[in-house]
Amino acid sequence: MSAILSVKSLTKEFGTLKAVNDCSFDVEEGSITALIGPNGSGKTTVFNLVTGYIGRQSGAVTFDGVDVSKEHAGNLYRRGLTRTFQQSRVFGDLTVQENLVVAKGGSWKTIFAPRVSKDDQLRADELLEEFKLSHVADLYASELSWGQRKLLEFASVLMSKPKLVLLDEPTAGVNPILIETMADHIRNYNKLGVTFLIVEHDMSFVMRVCDPVIVLDRGKPIAQGTPDVVQSDPRVLDAYLGD
């Protein structure tokens, strides 16, 4: 396999705090890669740098063979790189179905267009069925449970048929049944060719779903490999359990 995402020497400082410190790693095409580490290790900051939500001090990001270091989030979305957030970001004053249409169109004007394209409607209907959200399609997103909002956000980033999806703590606050539902969706879409990079604190989920695993500590990778290898690495144990 070849790398669909390459992160080279990324650095990001917030005042005197170096949140990401000369960070480099690759995500292989077709993989379900986990990015783990103790609290404050820089995982979400790396996501924000990769997806263009914040600027970097130095370093470069290559996606699908193209240097996208200066691309903003909207352009990356159109290139096929999408993401979710720790706190589910859906439009509460739009219906579930409208959230999907906005995600595909990338613009508010889609909602006010005279008609939604047949392809977009079919894609939205497929995802609503797959994620078992058809029965709430006409509800406002604000009326959904936390778990349903997480599912809706996940479905929304799939509307554009992306090549790479970054999931930021997809199981946070989700009940065990929905966690398994999330795992099934990730595996199924991975079989269809979607690559995943996942930040997750649920180590049981990581060990069941992800391979390889990249471990960050103090803003840079300290270990990478299969789940079995990583969980027995003394550097990883020290990062999680040390002072």
C-alpha positions as CSV (number, residue, x, y, z in Angstrom):
1,M,0.0,0.0,0.0
2,S,1.0,3.6,-0.5
3,A,0.4,6.6,1.8
4,I,-2.8,8.5,1.1
5,L,-1.8,11.0,3.8
6,S,1.8,12.1,4.8
7,V,2.4,14.4,7.7
8,K,6.0,15.8,7.8
9,S,7.5,17.8,10.6
10,L,4.3,19.5,11.7
11,T,4.8,22.0,14.5
12,K,2.2,24.1,16.3
13,E,2.7,26.4,19.3
14,F,0.1,28.1,21.4
15,G,2.1,30.7,23.3
16,T,4.8,28.8,25.2
17,L,3.1,25.5,24.7
18,K,4.4,23.4,21.8
19,A,1.2,21.3,21.2
20,V,2.6,19.6,18.1
21,N,6.4,19.1,17.9
22,D,8.1,18.1,14.7
23,C,5.4,15.5,14.1
24,S,5.7,13.1,11.1
25,F,3.7,10.0,10.1
26,D,2.0,8.3,7.2
27,V,-1.5,6.9,6.8
28,E,-1.6,4.0,4.3
29,E,-4.3,3.9,1.7
30,G,-7.0,1.4,2.7
31,S,-6.1,1.3,6.3
32,I,-8.0,2.0,9.5
33,T,-5.3,3.8,11.4
34,A,-5.7,4.9,15.0
35,L,-4.0,8.0,16.5
36,I,-3.9,7.6,20.2
37,G,-2.1,9.1,23.2
38,P,-2.7,10.5,26.7
39,N,-4.7,13.7,27.2
40,G,-2.8,16.7,25.9
41,S,-0.6,14.7,23.5
42,G,-1.7,16.8,20.5
43,K,-4.1,14.5,18.7
44,T,-6.9,16.9,17.9
45,T,-4.4,19.7,17.1
46,V,-2.9,17.4,14.5
47,F,-6.4,16.8,13.1
48,N,-6.9,20.6,13.0
49,L,-3.6,21.1,11.2
50,V,-4.2,18.4,8.7
51,T,-7.7,19.6,7.8
52,G,-6.8,23.3,7.5
53,Y,-8.8,24.5,10.5
54,I,-5.7,26.1,12.1
55,G,-2.3,27.2,10.7
56,R,1.0,25.6,11.5
57,Q,4.4,27.1,12.4
58,S,6.2,24.6,10.1
59,G,5.8,21.3,8.3
60,A,3.8,19.9,5.4
61,V,0.8,17.8,4.6
62,T,0.4,15.7,1.5
63,F,-2.9,14.1,0.6
64,D,-3.4,11.7,-2.3
65,G,-0.1,12.7,-3.8
66,V,-0.7,16.5,-3.6
67,D,0.8,19.0,-1.2
68,V,-2.2,20.5,0.6
69,S,-0.4,22.4,3.3
70,K,-2.0,25.7,2.3
71,E,-5.4,24.3,1.4
72,H,-8.4,25.4,3.6
73,A,-11.0,22.9,4.9
74,G,-13.5,23.4,2.1
75,N,-11.0,22.6,-0.6
76,L,-9.8,19.5,1.3
77,Y,-13.4,18.4,1.5
78,R,-13.8,18.6,-2.2
79,R,-10.6,16.7,-2.7
80,G,-12.0,13.9,-0.6
81,L,-10.7,14.5,2.9
82,T,-13.4,14.9,5.5
83,R,-13.6,14.8,9.3
84,T,-15.8,14.8,12.4
85,F,-15.3,16.6,15.7
86,Q,-15.1,15.7,19.4
87,Q,-18.3,17.6,20.0
88,S,-20.7,16.6,17.2
89,R,-21.2,19.4,14.7
90,V,-24.6,19.3,13.1
91,F,-27.0,22.0,12.1
92,G,-29.6,21.9,14.9
93,D,-32.1,24.1,13.1
94,L,-32.0,21.9,10.0
95,T,-33.7,18.6,9.6
96,V,-31.7,15.4,9.5
97,Q,-32.1,15.1,5.8
98,E,-31.2,18.8,5.2
99,N,-28.0,18.2,7.2
100,L,-27.0,15.6,4.7
101,V,-27.9,17.7,1.6
102,V,-25.9,20.7,3.0
103,A,-22.9,18.4,3.6
104,K,-22.9,17.2,0.0
105,G,-23.4,20.6,-1.5
106,G,-20.9,22.4,0.8
107,S,-23.1,25.5,0.6
108,W,-26.2,27.0,2.3
109,K,-27.6,27.8,-1.1
110,T,-28.4,24.1,-1.7
111,I,-31.2,24.3,0.9
112,F,-32.8,27.2,-0.9
113,A,-32.4,25.7,-4.4
114,P,-35.7,25.0,-6.3
115,R,-35.0,21.3,-6.1
116,V,-32.4,18.9,-4.7
117,S,-30.7,16.9,-7.4
118,K,-31.9,13.3,-7.8
119,D,-28.4,12.0,-7.1
120,D,-28.1,13.9,-3.9
121,Q,-31.5,12.8,-2.8
122,L,-30.7,9.1,-3.5
123,R,-27.4,9.4,-1.7
124,A,-29.1,11.0,1.3
125,D,-31.8,8.3,1.4
126,E,-29.1,5.5,1.2
127,L,-27.2,6.9,4.1
128,L,-30.4,7.5,6.2
129,E,-31.3,3.8,5.6
130,E,-27.7,2.6,6.4
131,F,-27.4,4.6,9.6
132,K,-31.0,3.8,10.6
133,L,-32.0,7.4,10.6
134,S,-34.8,7.2,8.1
135,H,-37.5,7.4,10.8
136,V,-36.1,10.7,12.0
137,A,-35.3,12.2,8.6
138,D,-37.8,15.1,9.1
139,L,-36.9,15.9,12.7
140,Y,-34.6,18.8,13.4
141,A,-31.1,17.7,14.3
142,S,-31.5,19.4,17.7
143,E,-34.2,16.9,18.6
144,L,-31.9,13.9,18.2
145,S,-30.2,12.0,21.0
146,W,-26.4,12.4,21.4
147,G,-25.8,9.1,19.8
148,Q,-28.0,9.9,16.8
149,R,-26.2,13.2,16.3
150,K,-22.9,11.3,16.2
151,L,-24.4,9.0,13.6
152,L,-25.7,11.9,11.6
153,E,-22.3,13.6,11.6
154,F,-20.6,10.4,10.5
155,A,-23.2,10.0,7.7
156,S,-22.8,13.6,6.7
157,V,-19.0,13.3,6.1
158,L,-19.8,10.2,3.8
159,M,-22.2,12.1,1.6
160,S,-19.4,13.3,-0.7
161,K,-17.9,9.7,-1.0
162,P,-14.6,10.7,0.5
163,K,-11.2,8.9,0.1
164,L,-10.1,9.6,3.7
165,V,-12.2,10.3,6.8
166,L,-10.8,11.6,10.1
167,L,-12.9,10.6,13.0
168,D,-12.3,12.5,16.3
169,E,-13.5,10.4,19.2
170,P,-16.4,8.8,17.4
171,T,-17.5,6.7,20.4
172,A,-17.3,9.5,23.1
173,G,-20.6,9.5,25.1
174,V,-22.1,6.7,22.9
175,N,-23.7,3.6,24.4
176,P,-22.2,0.2,23.8
177,I,-24.7,-0.8,21.1
178,L,-24.0,2.3,19.1
179,I,-20.3,1.8,19.5
180,E,-20.6,-1.5,17.7
181,T,-22.8,0.2,15.1
182,M,-20.0,2.8,14.6
183,A,-17.4,-0.1,14.3
184,D,-19.6,-1.9,11.7
185,H,-19.9,1.3,9.6
186,I,-16.2,1.9,9.7
187,R,-15.4,-1.7,8.7
188,N,-18.0,-1.7,5.9
189,Y,-16.9,1.6,4.4
190,N,-13.3,0.6,4.7
191,K,-14.1,-2.5,2.6
192,L,-15.5,-0.1,0.0
193,G,-12.2,1.7,-0.2
194,V,-12.5,4.5,2.4
195,T,-9.4,5.0,4.5
196,F,-9.9,6.1,8.2
197,L,-7.7,7.9,10.7
198,I,-9.3,7.7,14.1
199,V,-8.6,9.6,17.3
200,E,-10.1,7.5,20.1
201,H,-9.7,7.0,23.9
202,D,-11.6,3.7,24.0
203,M,-8.7,1.3,23.8
204,S,-11.0,-1.7,23.4
205,F,-12.5,-0.1,20.3
206,V,-9.0,0.7,19.0
207,M,-7.7,-2.8,19.5
208,R,-10.8,-4.4,17.8
209,V,-11.1,-2.0,14.8
210,C,-7.8,-0.3,14.0
211,D,-4.5,-1.4,12.5
212,P,-2.0,0.2,12.6
213,V,-1.9,2.3,15.7
214,I,0.2,5.5,16.0
215,V,0.9,6.8,19.5
216,L,1.5,10.4,20.2
217,D,3.1,11.9,23.3
218,R,4.0,15.6,23.8
219,G,3.1,16.4,20.2
220,K,5.1,13.7,18.3
221,P,4.9,10.0,17.5
222,I,6.7,7.7,19.9
223,A,5.5,4.3,18.6
224,Q,3.6,2.7,15.7
225,G,2.6,-0.8,14.8
226,T,-0.1,-3.4,15.2
227,P,-2.3,-3.1,18.3
228,D,-0.6,-6.0,20.0
229,V,2.9,-4.5,19.5
230,V,1.9,-1.0,20.5
231,Q,0.1,-1.9,23.7
232,S,3.2,-3.8,25.0
233,D,5.7,-1.1,24.0
234,P,7.4,0.3,27.2
235,R,7.4,3.8,25.7
236,V,3.7,3.7,25.4
237,L,3.2,2.4,28.9
238,D,5.4,5.1,30.2
239,A,3.5,7.8,28.3
240,Y,0.1,6.7,29.7
241,L,1.3,5.7,33.2
242,G,4.4,7.8,33.8
243,D,4.6,11.2,35.5
